[in-house]
Amino acid sequence: MKSGGAISIWFFVGISLAVNGALICATGLYELVYPPQYRVVLYWLHANVWWGALLLVAGLVYCFHFAPSKVARRNAQSS
């Protein structure tokens, strides 16, 4: 069964991960410059910077791997 121009759901998952990761990482970087008045216990680990960067990278990998042009090219080669 051929999909006529359908975009993979994983491409949208990648977009969602990348956007959320960018927002979380940006918030973490903002908190590095302007520390909050009341800090959480493990503030010095800066978890939001690390997890935001990880989500951003994972989202970009998904976006590039499942890009609509690449998926269409792979489907054309396999048939």
N, C-alpha and C positions, 0 to 999 in steps of 0.2 A: 504494500500500500504506500503510495507516494504522497508526501505532504506538499501541497502546492504553496510554497512560499511561507510555510509556518516557521516561526522562530522558536528555538529550543527554550524550555522553561529554565534551563540552567544558565542561560545568558542573563535572564532577569534576576535569578538568584545572585549571580555575580555582580550585577548592578546594585542590588540591595546591599550586599556585603560591602562593596566598595563605598557606597554613600554612607552607610552607618559607620564604617571604619574611619572614614575621613572626618566625620563629625565627632566621634569619640576621641580620635587622636588630636584634633584641633582643640577640643575642650581640655585635654590633658596638657597640651602645650601652653594654652592660656593660663592654666593653673600653675605651671612652672614659673611664668612671668609674674603673675598676681596670685600668690598663695591664698587659699581660703582662710577665713578667720578661725574656723573650727576644723581641724584636720582629722581625718580618719586615722585609725591605729597604724596601718601600714602605708601611710602617705608617701614615705621616702622611697617606696618601690615604684611609684608612678605607673601603676597597673593600667590606667586608662591610655597612656601613651603607647605602651607595649601591645595591649590588646587591640587598640585602634589601628596601629600599624599592621598587626597580623591580619586583621579583618580586611584592611585595605589591600594588602598584597594578595590575599586569597581571592578577594573579589576581582581584582585585575587579572589574575590567572584564569579564573572562570570566564571572564569577559573575552579574553583573547582566545582561549581554547574553544569556546562555544560561540564565537562570533558568527553571525548569519552568513557571511561570505565564505568563511572557512568550512562551515557545515555543508553549505550548498556545493562547494567544490569537492568535498569528500564524498557526498552522495552521488555526484556526477561521475566520479572516478570509479566508484564501486558498481555502478550499473552498466 
